[in-house]
Structures are given as C-alpha cells and as structure tokens.
C-alpha cells in the first residue's frame, strides 16, 4: 500500500512539474512532448488509483483527467493549451 501511494505521489509531482514547464516558452515540439508526458502520467496514475482504491478515488481521478492544462504564450505571441 505504501508503495502504491508513493507511486501516486510521484506521478502527481511529475504532472505538476510538467504543468510548470508548460507555462514557459517552448517550441511546438517541446510542448507536444510535454503534453504527451502529462497524458501518460495521468493514465498511469489512473490505473494505480483504480487498482488500489476502486471506488473511493474515482471522482478525484475524473477531476484529474478533466483538468485543463495551463495556457502559456509561445515565442510567436500565440496562446497554446
């Protein structure tokens, strides 16, 4: 149980770190890569949570899945999600 909670925290921390990176100036390739990593981290987190807490975390996992990524301006002055 402690190991699974540690994995959930690690994925959550990774998602937060990637969100901070998305607030910076990035190339389109970098932004796409980070957005893909956020998706992979969320998916891994959902699988662990569903297996560990089948009923109790479903609402929280849904909130994570539906959370909007931060928006940041890129060097061309456009706003990207």
PDB file of N, CA, C and O in Angstrom:
ATOM      1  N   UNK A   1       0.826  -1.190   0.000  1.00  0.00           N
ATOM      2  CA  UNK A   1       0.000   0.000   0.000  1.00  0.00           C
ATOM      3  C   UNK A   1       0.872   1.257   0.000  1.00  0.00           C
ATOM      4  O   UNK A   1       0.602   2.192  -0.753  1.00  0.00           O
ATOM      5  N   UNK A   2       1.912   1.290   0.833  1.00  0.00           N
ATOM      6  CA  UNK A   2       2.791   2.456   0.867  1.00  0.00           C
ATOM      7  C   UNK A   2       3.477   2.676  -0.467  1.00  0.00           C
ATOM      8  O   UNK A   2       3.682   3.813  -0.892  1.00  0.00           O
ATOM      9  N   UNK A   3       3.836   1.565  -1.133  1.00  0.00           N
ATOM     10  CA  UNK A   3       4.492   1.669  -2.436  1.00  0.00           C
ATOM     11  C   UNK A   3       3.555   2.295  -3.471  1.00  0.00           C
ATOM     12  O   UNK A   3       3.978   3.130  -4.270  1.00  0.00           O
ATOM     13  N   UNK A   4       2.303   1.896  -3.456  1.00  0.00           N
ATOM     14  CA  UNK A   4       1.338   2.450  -4.415  1.00  0.00           C
ATOM     15  C   UNK A   4       1.068   3.922  -4.134  1.00  0.00           C
ATOM     16  O   UNK A   4       0.926   4.716  -5.064  1.00  0.00           O
ATOM     17  N   UNK A   5       0.996   4.290  -2.858  1.00  0.00           N
ATOM     18  CA  UNK A   5       0.815   5.701  -2.524  1.00  0.00           C
ATOM     19  C   UNK A   5       2.027   6.518  -2.969  1.00  0.00           C
ATOM     20  O   UNK A   5       1.878   7.647  -3.437  1.00  0.00           O
ATOM     21  N   UNK A   6       3.212   5.958  -2.826  1.00  0.00           N
ATOM     22  CA  UNK A   6       4.425   6.644  -3.279  1.00  0.00           C
ATOM     23  C   UNK A   6       4.404   6.816  -4.798  1.00  0.00           C
ATOM     24  O   UNK A   6       4.811   7.860  -5.308  1.00  0.00           O
ATOM     25  N   UNK A   7       3.940   5.813  -5.514  1.00  0.00           N
ATOM     26  CA  UNK A   7       3.832   5.921  -6.971  1.00  0.00           C
ATOM     27  C   UNK A   7       2.823   6.995  -7.370  1.00  0.00           C
ATOM     28  O   UNK A   7       3.067   7.762  -8.302  1.00  0.00           O
ATOM     29  N   UNK A   8       1.693   7.050  -6.668  1.00  0.00           N
ATOM     30  CA  UNK A   8       0.695   8.092  -6.952  1.00  0.00           C
ATOM     31  C   UNK A   8       1.285   9.477  -6.725  1.00  0.00           C
ATOM     32  O   UNK A   8       1.077  10.382  -7.534  1.00  0.00           O
ATOM     33  N   UNK A   9       2.023   9.648  -5.624  1.00  0.00           N
ATOM     34  CA  UNK A   9       2.662  10.941  -5.354  1.00  0.00           C
ATOM     35  C   UNK A   9       3.685  11.293  -6.429  1.00  0.00           C
ATOM     36  O   UNK A   9       3.771  12.446  -6.852  1.00  0.00           O
ATOM     37  N   UNK A  10       4.450  10.315  -6.866  1.00  0.00           N
ATOM     38  CA  UNK A  10       5.461  10.556  -7.898  1.00  0.00           C
ATOM     39  C   UNK A  10       4.804  11.012  -9.201  1.00  0.00           C
ATOM     40  O   UNK A  10       5.270  11.958  -9.836  1.00  0.00           O
ATOM     41  N   UNK A  11       3.727  10.342  -9.597  1.00  0.00           N
ATOM     42  CA  UNK A  11       3.022  10.750 -10.821  1.00  0.00           C
ATOM     43  C   UNK A  11       2.423  12.144 -10.658  1.00  0.00           C
ATOM     44  O   UNK A  11       2.494  12.964 -11.573  1.00  0.00           O
ATOM     45  N   UNK A  12       1.831  12.411  -9.490  1.00  0.00           N
ATOM     46  CA  UNK A  12       1.257  13.737  -9.245  1.00  0.00           C
ATOM     47  C   UNK A  12       2.339  14.814  -9.317  1.00  0.00           C
ATOM     48  O   UNK A  12       2.128  15.870  -9.912  1.00  0.00           O
ATOM     49  N   UNK A  13       3.481  14.549  -8.717  1.00  0.00           N
ATOM     50  CA  UNK A  13       4.576  15.517  -8.751  1.00  0.00           C
ATOM     51  C   UNK A  13       5.098  15.729 -10.169  1.00  0.00           C
ATOM     52  O   UNK A  13       5.435  16.850 -10.551  1.00  0.00           O
ATOM     53  N   UNK A  14       5.164  14.657 -10.941  1.00  0.00           N
ATOM     54  CA  UNK A  14       5.590  14.783 -12.338  1.00  0.00           C
ATOM     55  C   UNK A  14       4.616  15.645 -13.131  1.00  0.00           C
ATOM     56  O   UNK A  14       5.029  16.496 -13.919  1.00  0.00           O
ATOM     57  N   UNK A  15       3.323  15.420 -12.920  1.00  0.00           N
ATOM     58  CA  UNK A  15       2.307  16.220 -13.611  1.00  0.00           C
ATOM     59  C   UNK A  15       2.460  17.691 -13.243  1.00  0.00           C
ATOM     60  O   UNK A  15       2.402  18.557 -14.116  1.00  0.00           O
ATOM     61  N   UNK A  16       2.651  17.976 -11.977  1.00  0.00           N
ATOM     62  CA  UNK A  16       2.842  19.367 -11.547  1.00  0.00           C
ATOM     63  C   UNK A  16       4.082  19.976 -12.192  1.00  0.00           C
ATOM     64  O   UNK A  16       4.059  21.125 -12.634  1.00  0.00           O
ATOM     65  N   UNK A  17       5.165  19.200 -12.244  1.00  0.00           N
ATOM     66  CA  UNK A  17       6.397  19.703 -12.855  1.00  0.00           C
ATOM     67  C   UNK A  17       6.170  19.993 -14.343  1.00  0.00           C
ATOM     68  O   UNK A  17       6.618  21.023 -14.846  1.00  0.00           O
ATOM     69  N   UNK A  18       5.482  19.100 -15.041  1.00  0.00           N
ATOM     70  CA  UNK A  18       5.207  19.319 -16.456  1.00  0.00           C
ATOM     71  C   UNK A  18       4.310  20.536 -16.661  1.00  0.00           C
ATOM     72  O   UNK A  18       4.490  21.277 -17.627  1.00  0.00           O
ATOM     73  N   UNK A  19       3.353  20.750 -15.774  1.00  0.00           N
ATOM     74  CA  UNK A  19       2.488  21.924 -15.888  1.00  0.00           C
ATOM     75  C   UNK A  19       3.295  23.216 -15.722  1.00  0.00           C
ATOM     76  O   UNK A  19       3.043  24.211 -16.403  1.00  0.00           O
ATOM     77  N   UNK A  20       4.265  23.183 -14.811  1.00  0.00           N
ATOM     78  CA  UNK A  20       5.140  24.361 -14.657  1.00  0.00           C
ATOM     79  C   UNK A  20       5.933  24.597 -15.939  1.00  0.00           C
ATOM     80  O   UNK A  20       6.101  25.738 -16.369  1.00  0.00           O
ATOM     81  N   UNK A  21       6.414  23.525 -16.543  1.00  0.00           N
ATOM     82  CA  UNK A  21       7.155  23.661 -17.800  1.00  0.00           C
ATOM     83  C   UNK A  21       6.274  24.214 -18.914  1.00  0.00           C
ATOM     84  O   UNK A  21       6.740  24.993 -19.745  1.00  0.00           O
ATOM     85  N   UNK A  22       5.011  23.819 -18.936  1.00  0.00           N
ATOM     86  CA  UNK A  22       4.099  24.310 -19.970  1.00  0.00           C
ATOM     87  C   UNK A  22       3.834  25.804 -19.850  1.00  0.00           C
ATOM     88  O   UNK A  22       3.364  26.420 -20.806  1.00  0.00           O
ATOM     89  N   UNK A  23       4.120  26.390 -18.718  1.00  0.00           N
ATOM     90  CA  UNK A  23       3.947  27.832 -18.526  1.00  0.00           C
ATOM     91  C   UNK A  23       5.128  28.628 -19.074  1.00  0.00           C
ATOM     92  O   UNK A  23       5.093  29.858 -19.082  1.00  0.00           O
ATOM     93  N   UNK A  24       6.165  27.943 -19.528  1.00  0.00           N
ATOM     94  CA  UNK A  24       7.349  28.607 -20.050  1.00  0.00           C
ATOM     95  C   UNK A  24       7.292  28.655 -21.572  1.00  0.00           C
ATOM     96  O   UNK A  24       6.423  28.042 -22.192  1.00  0.00           O
ATOM     97  N   UNK A  25       8.223  29.386 -22.161  1.00  0.00           N
ATOM     98  CA  UNK A  25       8.319  29.417 -23.621  1.00  0.00           C
ATOM     99  C   UNK A  25       8.923  28.114 -24.112  1.00  0.00           C
ATOM    100  O   UNK A  25      10.006  27.715 -23.683  1.00  0.00           O
ATOM    101  N   UNK A  26       8.210  27.459 -25.015  1.00  0.00           N
ATOM    102  CA  UNK A  26       8.654  26.180 -25.562  1.00  0.00           C
ATOM    103  C   UNK A  26       8.429  26.162 -27.061  1.00  0.00           C
ATOM    104  O   UNK A  26       7.567  26.872 -27.579  1.00  0.00           O
ATOM    105  N   UNK A  27       9.206  25.349 -27.753  1.00  0.00           N
ATOM    106  CA  UNK A  27       8.929  25.121 -29.158  1.00  0.00           C
ATOM    107  C   UNK A  27       7.703  24.220 -29.253  1.00  0.00           C
ATOM    108  O   UNK A  27       7.286  23.616 -28.266  1.00  0.00           O
ATOM    109  N   UNK A  28       7.137  24.139 -30.445  1.00  0.00           N
ATOM    110  CA  UNK A  28       5.978  23.265 -30.635  1.00  0.00           C
ATOM    111  C   UNK A  28       6.332  21.810 -30.349  1.00  0.00           C
ATOM    112  O   UNK A  28       5.525  21.075 -29.780  1.00  0.00           O
ATOM    113  N   UNK A  29       7.516  21.397 -30.733  1.00  0.00           N
ATOM    114  CA  UNK A  29       7.954  20.015 -30.491  1.00  0.00           C
ATOM    115  C   UNK A  29       8.072  19.751 -28.997  1.00  0.00           C
ATOM    116  O   UNK A  29       7.620  18.714 -28.509  1.00  0.00           O
ATOM    117  N   UNK A  30       8.679  20.685 -28.268  1.00  0.00           N
ATOM    118  CA  UNK A  30       8.822  20.530 -26.814  1.00  0.00           C
ATOM    119  C   UNK A  30       7.457  20.492 -26.140  1.00  0.00           C
ATOM    120  O   UNK A  30       7.203  19.657 -25.272  1.00  0.00           O
ATOM    121  N   UNK A  31       6.572  21.419 -26.555  1.00  0.00           N
ATOM    122  CA  UNK A  31       5.229  21.483 -25.966  1.00  0.00           C
ATOM    123  C   UNK A  31       4.475  20.179 -26.225  1.00  0.00           C
ATOM    124  O   UNK A  31       3.834  19.644 -25.320  1.00  0.00           O
ATOM    125  N   UNK A  32       4.546  19.674 -27.435  1.00  0.00           N
ATOM    126  CA  UNK A  32       3.859  18.425 -27.779  1.00  0.00           C
ATOM    127  C   UNK A  32       4.403  17.273 -26.923  1.00  0.00           C
ATOM    128  O   UNK A  32       3.634  16.462 -26.406  1.00  0.00           O
ATOM    129  N   UNK A  33       5.730  17.205 -26.778  1.00  0.00           N
ATOM    130  CA  UNK A  33       6.339  16.147 -25.976  1.00  0.00           C
ATOM    131  C   UNK A  33       5.854  16.209 -24.529  1.00  0.00           C
ATOM    132  O   UNK A  33       5.494  15.182 -23.955  1.00  0.00           O
ATOM    133  N   UNK A  34       5.842  17.393 -23.940  1.00  0.00           N
ATOM    134  CA  UNK A  34       5.435  17.539 -22.536  1.00  0.00           C
ATOM    135  C   UNK A  34       3.953  17.219 -22.371  1.00  0.00           C
ATOM    136  O   UNK A  34       3.566  16.572 -21.399  1.00  0.00           O
ATOM    137  N   UNK A  35       3.120  17.667 -23.310  1.00  0.00           N
ATOM    138  CA  UNK A  35       1.697  17.348 -23.230  1.00  0.00           C
ATOM    139  C   UNK A  35       1.474  15.834 -23.315  1.00  0.00           C
ATOM    140  O   UNK A  35       0.602  15.296 -22.633  1.00  0.00           O
ATOM    141  N   UNK A  36       2.259  15.153 -24.147  1.00  0.00           N
ATOM    142  CA  UNK A  36       2.166  13.697 -24.225  1.00  0.00           C
ATOM    143  C   UNK A  36       2.573  13.063 -22.898  1.00  0.00           C
ATOM    144  O   UNK A  36       1.924  12.124 -22.438  1.00  0.00           O
ATOM    145  N   UNK A  37       3.635  13.563 -22.283  1.00  0.00           N
ATOM    146  CA  UNK A  37       4.091  13.034 -20.995  1.00  0.00           C
ATOM    147  C   UNK A  37       3.028  13.254 -19.915  1.00  0.00           C
ATOM    148  O   UNK A  37       2.811  12.372 -19.084  1.00  0.00           O
ATOM    149  N   UNK A  38       2.368  14.406 -19.910  1.00  0.00           N
ATOM    150  CA  UNK A  38       1.294  14.665 -18.941  1.00  0.00           C
ATOM    151  C   UNK A  38       0.201  13.616 -19.112  1.00  0.00           C
ATOM    152  O   UNK A  38      -0.296  13.060 -18.134  1.00  0.00           O
ATOM    153  N   UNK A  39      -0.161  13.356 -20.347  1.00  0.00           N
ATOM    154  CA  UNK A  39      -1.196  12.354 -20.623  1.00  0.00           C
ATOM    155  C   UNK A  39      -0.767  10.969 -20.128  1.00  0.00           C
ATOM    156  O   UNK A  39      -1.565  10.242 -19.537  1.00  0.00           O
ATOM    157  N   UNK A  40       0.479  10.615 -20.370  1.00  0.00           N
ATOM    158  CA  UNK A  40       0.979   9.308 -19.919  1.00  0.00           C
ATOM    159  C   UNK A  40       1.007   9.222 -18.395  1.00  0.00           C
ATOM    160  O   UNK A  40       0.657   8.188 -17.826  1.00  0.00           O
ATOM    161  N   UNK A  41       1.419  10.296 -17.736  1.00  0.00           N
ATOM    162  CA  UNK A  41       1.451  10.316 -16.266  1.00  0.00           C
ATOM    163  C   UNK A  41       0.036  10.190 -15.700  1.00  0.00           C
ATOM    164  O   UNK A  41      -0.187   9.449 -14.742  1.00  0.00           O
ATOM    165  N   UNK A  42      -0.912  10.908 -16.288  1.00  0.00           N
ATOM    166  CA  UNK A  42      -2.302  10.833 -15.819  1.00  0.00           C
ATOM    167  C   UNK A  42      -2.849   9.419 -15.984  1.00  0.00           C
ATOM    168  O   UNK A  42      -3.519   8.892 -15.096  1.00  0.00           O
ATOM    169  N   UNK A  43      -2.556   8.822 -17.122  1.00  0.00           N
ATOM    170  CA  UNK A  43      -3.033   7.464 -17.381  1.00  0.00           C
ATOM    171  C   UNK A  43      -2.455   6.483 -16.365  1.00  0.00           C
ATOM    172  O   UNK A  43      -3.176   5.645 -15.823  1.00  0.00           O
ATOM    173  N   UNK A  44      -1.164   6.590 -16.112  1.00  0.00           N
ATOM    174  CA  UNK A  44      -0.523   5.702 -15.133  1.00  0.00           C
ATOM    175  C   UNK A  44      -1.119   5.922 -13.745  1.00  0.00           C
ATOM    176  O   UNK A  44      -1.350   4.969 -13.001  1.00  0.00           O
ATOM    177  N   UNK A  45      -1.362   7.169 -13.409  1.00  0.00           N
ATOM    178  CA  UNK A  45      -1.931   7.499 -12.100  1.00  0.00           C
ATOM    179  C   UNK A  45      -3.344   6.922 -11.973  1.00  0.00           C
ATOM    180  O   UNK A  45      -3.708   6.381 -10.929  1.00  0.00           O
ATOM    181  N   UNK A  46      -4.128   7.041 -13.034  1.00  0.00           N
ATOM    182  CA  UNK A  46      -5.489   6.497 -13.015  1.00  0.00           C
ATOM    183  C   UNK A  46      -5.487   4.988 -12.820  1.00  0.00           C
ATOM    184  O   UNK A  46      -6.301   4.462 -12.061  1.00  0.00           O
ATOM    185  N   UNK A  47      -4.583   4.288 -13.495  1.00  0.00           N
ATOM    186  CA  UNK A  47      -4.516   2.829 -13.373  1.00  0.00           C
ATOM    187  C   UNK A  47      -4.162   2.410 -11.955  1.00  0.00           C
ATOM    188  O   UNK A  47      -4.767   1.486 -11.410  1.00  0.00           O
ATOM    189  N   UNK A  48      -3.191   3.079 -11.358  1.00  0.00           N
ATOM    190  CA  UNK A  48      -2.793   2.744  -9.989  1.00  0.00           C
ATOM    191  C   UNK A  48      -3.931   3.036  -9.020  1.00  0.00           C
ATOM    192  O   UNK A  48      -4.247   2.220  -8.154  1.00  0.00           O
ATOM    193  N   UNK A  49      -4.545   4.212  -9.175  1.00  0.00           N
ATOM    194  CA  UNK A  49      -5.636   4.606  -8.273  1.00  0.00           C
ATOM    195  C   UNK A  49      -6.819   3.651  -8.401  1.00  0.00           C
ATOM    196  O   UNK A  49      -7.414   3.257  -7.398  1.00  0.00           O
ATOM    197  N   UNK A  50      -7.158   3.281  -9.628  1.00  0.00           N
ATOM    198  CA  UNK A  50      -8.301   2.384  -9.836  1.00  0.00           C
ATOM    199  C   UNK A  50      -8.040   1.002  -9.238  1.00  0.00           C
ATOM    200  O   UNK A  50      -8.947   0.377  -8.689  1.00  0.00           O
ATOM    201  N   UNK A  51      -6.814   0.536  -9.344  1.00  0.00           N
ATOM    202  CA  UNK A  51      -6.486  -0.780  -8.799  1.00  0.00           C
ATOM    203  C   UNK A  51      -6.384  -0.754  -7.276  1.00  0.00           C
ATOM    204  O   UNK A  51      -6.718  -1.733  -6.609  1.00  0.00           O
ATOM    205  N   UNK A  52      -5.926   0.360  -6.735  1.00  0.00           N
ATOM    206  CA  UNK A  52      -5.706   0.463  -5.297  1.00  0.00           C
ATOM    207  C   UNK A  52      -6.968   0.869  -4.547  1.00  0.00           C
ATOM    208  O   UNK A  52      -7.257   0.341  -3.474  1.00  0.00           O
ATOM    209  N   UNK A  53      -7.711   1.800  -5.113  1.00  0.00           N
ATOM    210  CA  UNK A  53      -8.916   2.344  -4.481  1.00  0.00           C
ATOM    211  C   UNK A  53     -10.054   2.308  -5.494  1.00  0.00           C
ATOM    212  O   UNK A  53     -10.396   3.350  -6.052  1.00  0.00           O
ATOM    213  N   UNK A  54     -10.644   1.161  -5.748  1.00  0.00           N
ATOM    214  CA  UNK A  54     -11.613   1.022  -6.831  1.00  0.00           C
ATOM    215  C   UNK A  54     -12.794   1.985  -6.781  1.00  0.00           C
ATOM    216  O   UNK A  54     -13.258   2.423  -7.833  1.00  0.00           O
ATOM    217  N   UNK A  55     -13.285   2.322  -5.623  1.00  0.00           N
ATOM    218  CA  UNK A  55     -14.453   3.206  -5.557  1.00  0.00           C
ATOM    219  C   UNK A  55     -14.133   4.594  -5.028  1.00  0.00           C
ATOM    220  O   UNK A  55     -14.707   5.576  -5.501  1.00  0.00           O
ATOM    221  N   UNK A  56     -13.251   4.699  -4.082  1.00  0.00           N
ATOM    222  CA  UNK A  56     -13.084   5.958  -3.360  1.00  0.00           C
ATOM    223  C   UNK A  56     -12.422   7.064  -4.158  1.00  0.00           C
ATOM    224  O   UNK A  56     -12.691   8.235  -3.890  1.00  0.00           O
ATOM    225  N   UNK A  57     -11.565   6.754  -5.131  1.00  0.00           N
ATOM    226  CA  UNK A  57     -10.856   7.803  -5.850  1.00  0.00           C
ATOM    227  C   UNK A  57     -11.393   8.054  -7.249  1.00  0.00           C
ATOM    228  O   UNK A  57     -10.793   8.825  -7.999  1.00  0.00           O
ATOM    229  N   UNK A  58     -12.488   7.437  -7.622  1.00  0.00           N
ATOM    230  CA  UNK A  58     -12.979   7.619  -8.977  1.00  0.00           C
ATOM    231  C   UNK A  58     -13.313   9.076  -9.282  1.00  0.00           C
ATOM    232  O   UNK A  58     -13.014   9.550 -10.378  1.00  0.00           O
ATOM    233  N   UNK A  59     -13.918   9.791  -8.355  1.00  0.00           N
ATOM    234  CA  UNK A  59     -14.247  11.194  -8.584  1.00  0.00           C
ATOM    235  C   UNK A  59     -12.971  12.027  -8.726  1.00  0.00           C
ATOM    236  O   UNK A  59     -12.895  12.902  -9.588  1.00  0.00           O
ATOM    237  N   UNK A  60     -11.974  11.760  -7.887  1.00  0.00           N
ATOM    238  CA  UNK A  60     -10.725  12.505  -7.965  1.00  0.00           C
ATOM    239  C   UNK A  60      -9.978  12.205  -9.256  1.00  0.00           C
ATOM    240  O   UNK A  60      -9.405  13.114  -9.857  1.00  0.00           O
ATOM    241  N   UNK A  61      -9.972  10.971  -9.688  1.00  0.00           N
ATOM    242  CA  UNK A  61      -9.309  10.595 -10.930  1.00  0.00           C
ATOM    243  C   UNK A  61     -10.002  11.284 -12.096  1.00  0.00           C
ATOM    244  O   UNK A  61      -9.336  11.764 -13.014  1.00  0.00           O
ATOM    245  N   UNK A  62     -11.322  11.339 -12.072  1.00  0.00           N
ATOM    246  CA  UNK A  62     -12.056  12.045 -13.120  1.00  0.00           C
ATOM    247  C   UNK A  62     -11.713  13.520 -13.156  1.00  0.00           C
ATOM    248  O   UNK A  62     -11.619  14.113 -14.230  1.00  0.00           O
ATOM    249  N   UNK A  63     -11.527  14.112 -11.997  1.00  0.00           N
ATOM    250  CA  UNK A  63     -11.148  15.522 -11.941  1.00  0.00           C
ATOM    251  C   UNK A  63      -9.761  15.733 -12.528  1.00  0.00           C
ATOM    252  O   UNK A  63      -9.519  16.730 -13.209  1.00  0.00           O
ATOM    253  N   UNK A  64      -8.854  14.809 -12.272  1.00  0.00           N
ATOM    254  CA  UNK A  64      -7.509  14.903 -12.841  1.00  0.00           C
ATOM    255  C   UNK A  64      -7.581  14.794 -14.357  1.00  0.00           C
ATOM    256  O   UNK A  64      -6.931  15.558 -15.071  1.00  0.00           O
ATOM    257  N   UNK A  65      -8.358  13.862 -14.839  1.00  0.00           N
ATOM    258  CA  UNK A  65      -8.465  13.631 -16.279  1.00  0.00           C
ATOM    259  C   UNK A  65      -9.044  14.858 -16.975  1.00  0.00           C
ATOM    260  O   UNK A  65      -8.628  15.187 -18.086  1.00  0.00           O
ATOM    261  N   UNK A  66      -9.995  15.537 -16.341  1.00  0.00           N
ATOM    262  CA  UNK A  66     -10.685  16.652 -16.968  1.00  0.00           C
ATOM    263  C   UNK A  66     -10.029  18.003 -16.716  1.00  0.00           C
ATOM    264  O   UNK A  66     -10.495  19.021 -17.228  1.00  0.00           O
ATOM    265  N   UNK A  67      -8.957  18.026 -15.937  1.00  0.00           N
ATOM    266  CA  UNK A  67      -8.294  19.291 -15.635  1.00  0.00           C
ATOM    267  C   UNK A  67      -7.665  19.859 -16.896  1.00  0.00           C
ATOM    268  O   UNK A  67      -7.046  19.138 -17.679  1.00  0.00           O
ATOM    269  N   UNK A  68      -7.832  21.152 -17.079  1.00  0.00           N
ATOM    270  CA  UNK A  68      -7.232  21.821 -18.232  1.00  0.00           C
ATOM    271  C   UNK A  68      -5.766  22.077 -17.975  1.00  0.00           C
ATOM    272  O   UNK A  68      -5.392  22.498 -16.880  1.00  0.00           O
ATOM    273  N   UNK A  69      -4.918  21.827 -18.980  1.00  0.00           N
ATOM    274  CA  UNK A  69      -3.507  22.170 -18.811  1.00  0.00           C
ATOM    275  C   UNK A  69      -3.363  23.688 -18.806  1.00  0.00           C
ATOM    276  O   UNK A  69      -4.204  24.385 -19.374  1.00  0.00           O
ATOM    277  N   UNK A  70      -2.322  24.208 -18.180  1.00  0.00           N
ATOM    278  CA  UNK A  70      -2.144  25.653 -18.145  1.00  0.00           C
ATOM    279  C   UNK A  70      -1.881  26.176 -19.541  1.00  0.00           C
ATOM    280  O   UNK A  70      -1.357  25.466 -20.399  1.00  0.00           O
ATOM    281  N   UNK A  71      -2.255  27.438 -19.759  1.00  0.00           N
ATOM    282  CA  UNK A  71      -2.026  28.075 -21.045  1.00  0.00           C
ATOM    283  C   UNK A  71      -0.805  28.961 -20.929  1.00  0.00           C
ATOM    284  O   UNK A  71      -0.590  29.602 -19.900  1.00  0.00           O
ATOM    285  N   UNK A  72      -0.004  28.998 -21.979  1.00  0.00           N
ATOM    286  CA  UNK A  72       1.211  29.801 -21.957  1.00  0.00           C
ATOM    287  C   UNK A  72       1.440  30.388 -23.330  1.00  0.00           C
ATOM    288  O   UNK A  72       1.080  29.787 -24.343  1.00  0.00           O
ATOM    289  N   UNK A  73       2.039  31.564 -23.361  1.00  0.00           N
ATOM    290  CA  UNK A  73       2.362  32.212 -24.616  1.00  0.00           C
ATOM    291  C   UNK A  73       3.647  31.621 -25.175  1.00  0.00           C
ATOM    292  O   UNK A  73       4.599  31.381 -24.433  1.00  0.00           O
ATOM    293  N   UNK A  74       3.674  31.389 -26.461  1.00  0.00           N
ATOM    294  CA  UNK A  74       4.911  30.924 -27.072  1.00  0.00           C
ATOM    295  C   UNK A  74       5.638  32.109 -27.690  1.00  0.00           C
ATOM    296  O   UNK A  74       5.144  33.234 -27.614  1.00  0.00           O
ATOM    297  N   UNK A  75       6.760  31.893 -28.279  1.00  0.00           N
ATOM    298  CA  UNK A  75       7.586  32.982 -28.785  1.00  0.00           C
ATOM    299  C   UNK A  75       6.921  33.736 -29.933  1.00  0.00           C
ATOM    300  O   UNK A  75       7.293  34.880 -30.193  1.00  0.00           O
ATOM    301  N   UNK A  76       5.949  33.138 -30.631  1.00  0.00           N
ATOM    302  CA  UNK A  76       5.259  33.819 -31.724  1.00  0.00           C
ATOM    303  C   UNK A  76       4.089  34.656 -31.217  1.00  0.00           C
ATOM    304  O   UNK A  76       3.380  35.263 -32.020  1.00  0.00           O
ATOM    305  N   UNK A  77       3.872  34.702 -29.908  1.00  0.00           N
ATOM    306  CA  UNK A  77       2.808  35.516 -29.343  1.00  0.00           C
ATOM    307  C   UNK A  77       1.460  34.821 -29.328  1.00  0.00           C
ATOM    308  O   UNK A  77       0.455  35.447 -28.990  1.00  0.00           O
ATOM    309  N   UNK A  78       1.409  33.549 -29.683  1.00  0.00           N
ATOM    310  CA  UNK A  78       0.158  32.813 -29.676  1.00  0.00           C
ATOM    311  C   UNK A  78      -0.018  32.129 -28.326  1.00  0.00           C
ATOM    312  O   UNK A  78       0.950  31.862 -27.614  1.00  0.00           O
ATOM    313  N   UNK A  79      -1.242  31.859 -28.002  1.00  0.00           N
ATOM    314  CA  UNK A  79      -1.561  31.149 -26.768  1.00  0.00           C
ATOM    315  C   UNK A  79      -1.795  29.684 -27.124  1.00  0.00           C
ATOM    316  O   UNK A  79      -2.529  29.369 -28.061  1.00  0.00           O
ATOM    317  N   UNK A  80      -1.151  28.781 -26.350  1.00  0.00           N
ATOM    318  CA  UNK A  80      -1.308  27.352 -26.568  1.00  0.00           C
ATOM    319  C   UNK A  80      -1.798  26.687 -25.302  1.00  0.00           C
ATOM    320  O   UNK A  80      -1.444  27.085 -24.193  1.00  0.00           O
ATOM    321  N   UNK A  81      -2.617  25.670 -25.485  1.00  0.00           N
ATOM    322  CA  UNK A  81      -3.090  24.900 -24.329  1.00  0.00           C
ATOM    323  C   UNK A  81      -2.146  23.785 -24.044  1.00  0.00           C
ATOM    324  O   UNK A  81      -2.363  23.017 -23.107  1.00  0.00           O
TER     325      UNK A  81
END
